[in-house]
Amino acid sequence: MFHDRVTQARLACMLGMAACVTPVAAQAQSVAEFYKGKTITILVGAAAGGAYDLVSRTVASHMGRHIPGQPRFIVSNMPGASSLPMVNHLTNAAKRDGTVMGMTNSNIALERPLKMLSKGGGHVGFDVSKLQWIGSPLQQPHVLWVWHEAPARNAEDLRKNEVLIGTTGAGGDNFMVPTLMNRILGTKMKIVSGYEGQSDIFIAAERGEIHGNSAVLPNLTSAKPDWYRDKKVRVLVQFGVNRQPALPDIPTAIELASDPDDREMLRFYALKFSMAYPFVVAPETPADRVAALRDAFDATMKDPEFLGEAKRLGLDIDPFTGAQMAQLIQDIDAAPRRIVDRVADIIMPKKK
C-alpha cells in the first residue's frame, strides 16, 4: 500500500514536471527550427498589377533566403478600402506566429490622427501603434501625372484648366492628393472615382476618359516604362517632403504653397510617404521572429540579386527600416492638432 502511494506520488510529480517543461521546450524552439519547411504569406492590400503588388512580389522572391530556416514565400492579394480589410484580417484573423505579413497602403500611418479609412474609425479593428513594422523598400511619394494631350503642361496649368483625374476611391492617395491640392493650392482637378486598380486607370487615360492620376513613380517607370521614356505622360507635381533625386526639376506640392500653415499641412500628409510600401506583422507576433523578419528585410535591401532585379523593374530602392517606421508613427501622432484638424476637414469634410 505504502509502495503504491509512493509510486503514485512520483508519477504525479513527473507529470507535473512534464507539464512545466513542455511549454519551456516549445518556447525554446529557435527561429530556424520554427521557419524550416514553413511558408510565409504576404497579404497585399491592393489589386494585382500595381506598385504595391510588384514591390511585394519582388521582395518575396529574395527575402526567404535571409531568414533562418529559409521559408518559402507566397503572395496573396486582398484589395479594397485602402488596405483596411487586409489589415483587419491580419490583426484579427490571420496567424500571429510570424508566417503572415502584410503589405499595406501607407495611409495606415495616418489612421490614428485622421481616422480616414472608415467613418470615425468605426471599421478599424486595430491600433496602428501596436502593429509591428518590418520595413519599407522605398521612400516614394506620389506624383501627379497627366497624359501628353491633357490641358496642362506644368503645375500652374492645374490652377487654370480643368483636368480629369482618375482614382480608385475616397480612401486612397490617388484621391487624397488631388483633393488636398484643390483645396490648398487652388488647382482645378476633377476627380473621377470608381476604378478598380492602377491598370484600369492606365487604360482609361489611354482611351481619353481621364487626363491623368496621382500615383507612386514606379507605377509609371515599371508598369509603363515606354510611356515615361517616350514622354507620353508628364509629371507635374510630386508630393513628398523633398524632391526625389529622379525628379530634380519637378516641384513638390509644399513648394507651391505660400502660406506657412498650408505648407505644414502638406508636409504632415507627406510624412507617410517615407514608408511608401510598409511591410507589417500583427501584434503579439513573437519578438524573436519579428527581429528575424526585420533583419532579413534589411539584408534583402543589400542583396545584389534583389537590387539587380529591382533595377530591371525600375524600382529605386531607398529602404526605411522597421524601427524608423515605428518612430514615424510617433512623429505623426505628435503633429499639432490645428494642422491635423485642417487636413481632416479637407479630406473628410463634415456634413452640414
C-alpha positions, -999 to +999 in steps of 0.1 A: +000+000+000+028+024+010+047+015-021+017+022-043+012+056-027+049+064-033+047+053-069+016+074-074+032+104-058+063+100-080+041+097-111+022+128-102+054+147-097+068+135-130+036+146-148+037+179-131+073+184-142+064+174-177+036+200-177+061+226-167+088+216-190+067+212-222+059+249-227+095+258-219+107+234-246+082+249-271+094+284-262+129+273-267+123+265-303+148+285-324+137+308-352+154+285-377+136+255-363+103+273-365+107+285-401+122+254-415+097+239-440+072+268-434+056+292-459+052+329-452+022+345-468+024+382-478-011+397-479-012+427-503-039+452-496-041+462-533-051+448-566-027+428-588-007+448-613+000+479-593+031+490-575+022+475-541+018+441-558+050+445-578+071+455-548+057+427-526+064+400-552+099+413-558+108+413-521+091+378-517+114+364-543+145+371-522+137+376-485+133+339-477+170+330-480+178+357-454+155+342-428+169+314-406+152+281-418+147+297-452+109+296-455+093+300-489+070+330-497+037+333-514+018+365-522-020+369-520-039+400-530-067+414-507-076+447-524-101+472-512-107+503-490-070+514-489-059+481-473-083+483-444-099+449-449-064+433-452-051+449-420-082+440-401-078+404-413-040+404-405-046+416-369-078+397-361-080+365-381-045+356-395-019+337-376+002+357-353+032+334-354+053+352-380+040+332-410+018+361-422+030+395-433+010+424-447+018+450-474-004+479-465-013+512-480+008+539-464-024+557-453-024+533-423+003+556-408-023+584-406-052+564-394-049+573-357-049+611-361-072+613-391-095+582-389-100+584-426-102+547-436-138+545-422-162+569-406-149+578-372-126+548-373-156+526-368-144+498-391-108+499-379-102+468-358-066+475-348-044+501-331-018+513-355+007+519-327+006+482-318+014+470-353+049+456-357+067+472-387+092+452-407+104+478-432+096+497-465+118+491-496+112+526-509+106+561-496+084+570-525+060+600-527+031+602-551+035+622-583+007+639-603+010+628-639-011+636-670-014+622-705+006+642-730-026+655-746-040+668-713-047+706-710-018+710-685+019+712-692+030+724-658+018+728-622+005+763-629-018+750-656-036+729-630-048+761-615-061+774-648-076+744-666-099+715-655-081+682-656-098+649-651-080+627-625-088+590-622-089+574-587-098+541-571-118+556-543-121+582-515-097+564-491-067+562-514-038+585-520-048+589-556-079+606-542-064+624-513-035+640-532-056+659-558-082+667-531-056+684-509-041+702-539-075+715-550-083+729-515-049+741-505-033+751-538-063+762-558-059+736-586-090+727-607-087+689-609-120+670-613-118+636-595-133+606-613-136+577-589-145+541-592-116+524-610-106+491-595-069+495-598-040+512-615-042+491-646-078+503-652-066+539-647-039+535-673-064+521-698-088+550-691-061+576-697-050+559-730-087+560-741-091+596-732-116+590-704-094+608-680-063+630-682-042+615-655-037+602-620-018+606-588+004+575-582+038+564-570+065+569-596+072+531-601+037+528-614+050+546-645+086+536-646+078+499-641+043+493-654+045+517-683+082+524-690+076+533-726+051+560-715+076+575-692+106+571-716+087+584-747+071+613-728+036+601-734+029+614-698+040+645-680+049+645-643+037+679-630+040+678-592+055+655-566+040+650-532+069+642-509+087+662-482+116+668-506+122+664-543+131+630-554+166+626-570+149+612-601+128+643-605+150+672-596+131+697-618+096+689-606+083+710-577+068+695-546+033+705-536+049+720-504+069+744-526+038+755-544+021+767-512+027+803-500+011+802-465+032+786-437+003+766-423-006+753-458+030+741-462+028+724-428-004+707-437+011+693-469+042+683-451+022+664-424+004+643-451+036+637-470+054+622-439+038+588-445+054+585-480+087+578-462+071+544-456+057+541-490+054+503-491+050+491-455+056+455-446+039+447-412+031+418-390+003+416-364+007+425-327+017+396-304+039+380-331+068+365-311+096+391-306+124+368-319+105+362-352+098+399-356+135+406-351+144+379-376+120+393-402+134+428-397+170+415-400+160+395-431+143+426-447+174+447-440+197+421-455+174+418-486+177+455-492+215+450-496+213+417-516+229+421-550+204+398-566+174+417-552+190+451-561+196+438-597+160+427-601+147+459-586+168+479-610+155+460-640+119+467-628+126+504-624+124+503-586+147+528-570+154+511-537+157+535-508+148+515-477+132+526-444+137+503-415+111+488-392+125+509-363+123+541-384+087+533-393+077+528-356+093+562-349+075+578-378+042+567-363+051+585-331+061+617-351+027+617-369+010+613-335+029+644-323+017+667-351-001+699-339-038+694-335-047+725-356-028+711-386-044+676-382-079+691-379-074+712-410-062+683-431-091+662-417-116+689-427-103+688-463-102+651-469-132+642-447-154+673-446-182+672-420-217+672-434-236+704-427 
